[in-house]
Amino acid sequence: MADRNPPQPLGDVLEDVIEQLGLEEKMDEARVIETWAAVAGPDINGVTESAWMKGSTLYVKIRSSTWRQELHMNRRQWRTRLNDELDAELVDEIVFR
């Protein structure tokens, strides 16, 4: 009878598949954008048109110039809050447009 590998937890198998397919970066990007929406809250989400990642920079398009200015002035604190919530340093910079 052939030796069989012991069963692996499904989470471990999925991590291996994601890594083999090269999807880790896309998964991290989706996690960042989802977490940004949670951290920003309803007021900021109400003036946000879109958010996307390019490399380790999060871009957030804001409809209101007043909100954009306020967010820009506090971007370091937003980055810290976001990375703390992610429990990882996935975002190096946030650009509000």
GIDAZI-V211305 format. One record per pair of residues at least 12 apart in sequence whose ideal C-beta (glycine too) atoms are under 8 Angstrom apart, sorted by sequence separation. I is the first residue (numbers start at 0). J is the second residue. D is the distance in whole Angstrom. If there is no record, write none. Layout:
[[I J D] [I J D]]
//
This chain:
[[47 59 6] [48 60 4] [78 90 6] [81 93 7] [47 60 7] [48 61 7] [78 91 8] [36 50 7] [47 61 6] [48 62 6] [78 92 7] [35 50 6] [46 61 6] [47 62 8] [78 93 5] [46 62 5] [77 93 6] [46 63 5] [32 50 5] [43 61 8] [74 92 8] [32 51 7] [74 93 5] [32 52 7] [46 66 5] [74 94 8] [31 52 6] [74 95 7] [35 57 6] [28 51 8] [43 66 7] [70 93 8] [28 52 4] [35 59 7] [57 81 7] [71 95 5] [27 52 8] [32 57 8] [70 95 5] [31 57 6] [43 70 7] [67 95 5] [67 96 7] [57 90 5] [55 89 7] [56 90 7] [59 93 7] [61 95 5] [55 90 6] [56 91 6] [57 92 7] [58 93 8] [59 94 7] [61 96 7] [55 91 4] [56 92 5] [57 93 5] [58 94 5] [59 95 5] [60 96 5] [54 91 8] [55 92 7] [56 93 7] [57 94 7] [59 96 7] [39 77 8] [56 94 6] [58 96 6] [38 77 7] [38 80 5] [38 81 5] [35 81 6] [38 84 5] [34 81 6] [37 84 7] [31 81 7] [34 84 5] [34 85 5] [31 85 7] [30 85 7] [31 89 5] [30 89 7] [31 90 6] [27 87 8] [27 89 5]]
//
